[in-house]
Amino acid sequence: MTTDLFNNPLSKGPAFPLSLWQKRQTAMLYYWMSLDYLKGLKGMIDKLMAGTDVLLDLAQSQGRDALIADERWGVRDTSANWSTYGHSALADFRKSVIGDIAARVNEDYGRTGAYQCAYLLDETSSRWMTEDEEDIFKKQAEAVFSYAFRIDEVAGAGGQRTLGDSCMVAHWQDYGGHFPRLPRFRVRTDVVGETGKLPPRTGVYVPQDDPYGTLQFAWTGNNNGILGEVQTFNDAGLAAVNSIGRNALWRDEQKMMAYVIQALKQKHLRPAHGIDWKDVDDLIAARLVLNNQVYTERPCKWYFVEMIDGEYDDANEDDETAAEPLRRPNVPAGSSCPEAGWWYTPAQSASRRYFKQGETMPSLGSDYGDTFWQWSPDQSAPTL
């Protein structure tokens, strides 16, 4: 019997609020991994194949191959050759997606065949098309692969997820329009997952102790569905968040450039992709430098995030200030603990510990200056 992702049993355990950023990530993950989204991919492939069928028929009726074939390249550039290899690549891609659709009944998820198809098409000559025909085909194919790659990013094998915070922010700018109203979500603190293990239920999971950790989609139908390590900000990332602000991070060109230039000058960041402080002249350059140095990954425990079917969360949906995680400010090592409770630092895995108010918070060593301690969303004592 399969699990219904959208059923609505009574939640157990203490409340665990999601920030607006976490709600947005959850909405996108459920959307990309939905059956309707996968069926949409099949429809796009069908449309692309139908268009190429028309082009192939037109090329044959016009006798283009006789003008293209030559002694040196043979039939490499002909429509007949493309029909054998290019069209077959699309057909195999379509077949694999049909198989993916059938596998969903068993909660079996995985990457699509988009990468293999894109590679084969790139290796197959399309010189038999006119320039306009080729341009249209490439734009349509690019749209198909871009659509499919959202699934592939989420469904990394064996817990290998490729999405990070900057990617999720960029994707929201592209996909936020799909959610005029955010679905309502509930964190099930009674449904606990763990890095390296299959989840107890198929769906989205939020790290228990990290408001900045990227959420993950995990599934029960095959061993590739295990939860991976959480990708979160290291101390360099936390320093950037504190300076730039959560809402401006990755998006505000002036704040991003100013911070990255200053951090490079002060050696808090290293040049990356051949970009030093003198080369930071736009948002893209600032992102490249920062994105290359602000993440860490570590094992953690996760809570299941349940989507409540037919309900919406309209509170603060359009209020950007609500995107800030619901937490206390980060505290640099050497400072006094501002509030008694459980804190952790990305500088070290399994670092969550209890501090009394006024207790000095220690440094654990970092390549980027001070260790930063974060208030843990999970304030419960560990069970023995």
Protein Blocks (a to p, Z undefined) as FASTA:
>chain_A
ZZdfkbccddedjdddddfklmmmmmmmmmmmpmklmmmmmmmmmmmmmmmmmmmmmmmm
nommmmmpcfklommlpmklmmmmmmmmmmmmmmmmmmmmmmmmnopacddfklmmmmmm
mmpccklpcfklmmmmmmmmmmmmmmmmmmmmmmgghhiafbdfklmmmmmmmmmmmmmb
acdddddfkbccdehiacfbecddddfklckbccddddfkbmklpccddddddfklmmmm
mmnopklgoklmmlmmmmmmmmmmnopacceehiafklmmbfklmmmmmmmmmcccdddd
dddddddehiacfehklmmklmpccddddddehiacfbgcddddfkbghkaccddehiac
ddebiaebpadddddfblcdcdZZ
